[in-house]
Amino acid sequence: MLTDQQALRYSSNLLIGSIGESGQQRLLDSQVLIIGLGGLGTPASQYLASSGVGQLTLMDHDKVSLSNLQRQMLYSGLDVGLPKVTQAAQRLADINPDVDITTLSQAASEDTLREHIGTCDIVLDCTDNRDTRYLINRYCYWFNKPLISGAARGFNGQVVALHPGHDHGCYQCLYPTEVKEPLDCSNAGIAAPVVGIIGAMQSLLAIQYLTQHELPWGLLQSFDGLGHQWHVAELPKSATCPICGGENANNR
């Protein structure tokens, strides 16, 4: 049962009929793992904290740099040189001191993912490294955990909700290992509002899932920031994918 303070803090959520008190209690009882506290992870974490997700686990090995401040709105110039997860945790605690925040100032490796994905309700992939994304995708399928994957570059972004229990493709189906991208955020640049939009979408999808709303599983939603349009495409399962398709899929 919500306290009087919680009822006041989350009153806007409670007024939504399809959330209400039971949905808010589900948020308070949930644990979300956010991997990457950069341009995507910072807006996503703010909305999840303010909405009352009870436990947030923040994973990022990086430190705040001056170039981050153009788009990573949790940080200030005073944070440069300090670990992202500790600084993000401080700001999120200011937003909502009731949220239990765990900080993991370490890279998303096989060991760290194996240890932490199994204990959460949903994973947000807010990283910008494809090898790391492959690992996250693999262990989400291994532990049967839903995954909200976001990416952005230039004026474009994309987000996709993946669930191992549904009949659609996974991240490795979307980007097979033999397909290489010549550009990423570090050398192609990014318009700051685009990561805000995609990160907010990731948090919205997570909130929908945690409050028992249906999600557009396996639909790749691509955002054209110059044309101000969304495009949606189905993500089919590859029969030869080693993670979600074929006879060796999910081989541990």
N, C-alpha and C positions, 0 to 999 in steps of 0.2 A: 504494500500500500504506500502511495506517495505521501511524503511529508507536506506540510503547508508550504514550505519554501520551495520544494520541488514542483508542487502544483502551480505556484506563481512563476517560477523560472521557465517551466515548459508549457505555459498556458497556451501558447500559439499551437503547439503540437497537439495538446489535448482537445482543442477546438476542431481539429480535423477528424471527422467522423471515423475514417478508416485507420486512424492511429489511436486516439483516445487514451484512456488510462492504461488499458491492457497493452497497447502498443508501446507506450512510453516505458512501461515496466520491462518490456522485452529489450528495449534499447539499454536501459540501466543494467540489465543482466547480461549484456553482450560483451564480447571481446573481439576487437578488430586489430589485425596486424597490418601496419602500414610500412611498406618497404620502400625507402627513398623519401627523404624530407627536403626535396628540392622544389622545383616549380609546380609540380603536381601534388606532392605530398603535403605541402604547407597549406594550401586552401582546403584540401580534402580533410586534413586533420582538424582544422578550425571548425568546419561545419559539423563534423562528427562529435567533437568535444562540446560545442555549444548546444547540440541537439540532445546530449545526455547519454551518449554511449558510455557505459560504465567503465570499461577497461580499454585503453589504447596501448598497444605495444609499438614503439617507434624504432625502426632499424635503419641505420645509416652510418657508414664509417667516415664520412667526409666532414670537413670543417668549413665554416662560413668563409667565403671569399668576397672581395669587393664586387666582382662581376655577378655574384648571385643576387645582389640587392635590387637589380632591375626587375625581377619577377618573383622573388621568394619573400613574400610580404610579412612573414613572421619575424624576419631578422632586421636588425639595424646595423649601422656602422660600428656600434660598440661590440657587436658579436663577431666581427671579422677575426679569424684565427681560432675561434672556439668551436667545439663540437656541435654539429647541427642538432643532434637529438637532445642534448642537455638544454640548449637555448630554446628549442621548440617546446620542450616540456615546460619550461618556465612560463612561456607566453600562453600556452594552452591552460596551465593551471590558473593563470590570471583570468582567462575567459570563463573557466568553470572549475573551481577548486574541488568539486566533488568527484571528478573523473580520476580514476586510478591509472597513472601513466607509468609504463615500464620503458626504460631507455636501453637500447642496445647499440652502443657505438662500435659497430663491427660490420664487416662486409657480409653480404648475403651469400654464404658459402653452403656447400652440401650439409655440413655439420650444423650450422646455425638454422638453416631452414628445416632440417629434419627435427630439430629440437623444438621449434616454435610454431610451425604451421599446424601441427597436430592439435594444439591446445586452443586455437582461436575459432571463431565462428565464420569469419570471412577474411580474405586477404585482398589488400589493395596493392597492386604492382604500380608504383610511381617512380620506377627507376628509368635510366636512360642508356642502359647497356644491354645489348641483345643476349649475350651469353648469360647474364644474370636473369633475364626474362625467361630463357629456356629452363634454367634451374627452378625458378619459382613455379612455372607452369608444370614441370615434372612432379614437384613435390605436392602441389595442390591436387593433382590427379592421384598421386600415391595415397594421400590422406583423405581423398574424397571431399575436398574443401572448395567452395565457390571462390572464384577469382575475378576481380574487376581490374582489367588491364587498361591503362591509359598511355598515350604517347602524344607528343606534339613537336612540331618543327616548322619554322618560318611562320606562315599565317594559317597553318593547317594542324588539325589534331584528330585523334580517333580514340574511341573507347569501346570496349567489348566486355560483356558479362559472360563468363564461362562457368559451366557446372559439369563436373565429371559424370553426374547421373543423367545428363540429357544427351540426346543424339545430335550433336553438332561437333564441329572441329574445335581444336585447341590452338594455343598460340603457335605451336610448331607447325600446325597445318597452315596457318596464316603466313608464316615466314619459315619455310623449310631451311634447314641449316646450309644448304648449298646456295641459297639466294643471299647475296651480300648487298648491303646498302653502302654507297660511297660516302654518304653524309649523315651526320647526326647533329644534335643541338650544339655541340662544341665547335663545329665548323660550318654549320648552316645558319645559325642564329635562331631566335625565337621571339615572336611578338608577345610581350608580357601578358596581355589579357587572354591569349589563347590558352596558356597553361591554367589560368584561373578558371576558364570555362570548362576545360576537360577535368581538372581536379574537382570542381564542384559537381560535375556529372558523376564522377566516381563516388563521391560521398552520397549523392542522391540515390544512386543504385544500391549502395550498401544499406542506407536507411530503409529503402523500399524492401530489401530482402529481410532485414532484421525485424521489420514490422509486418512481415508475412504478406507482402504484396507480390504479385507476379512480375517477373523481370523478362526483358527481351533476350533470353539466353541465346547465345550463338549468333547474334546480329551485330555486325560491325557497323558502328555509327561513326561516320567521318564528317568532320566539320571543316568547311571552307570559310576561313576568316575573311577573305576579301569579298567573296560573293554572299557572305552571311547566310549560308545554307547548310543544311544537314543532308547527308546521303546515307542510306541504309542498304546493306547487302548481307545476305546469308553467308555464314562461314561453314562450308561443308566439311565433313570429316574425311580425311585422306585415308584410303585403305592401307597405305604403307606407312602411316605415321607410327613411330615407335612409342608414342605416349598414349594416344587415344584410339588408334585403329590398327588393324593387322593382327596377326597371331601372336606377335611379341609385345603387344601394347601393355603398358604398365608393368613390364617385367622389372621386378625390384632387385 
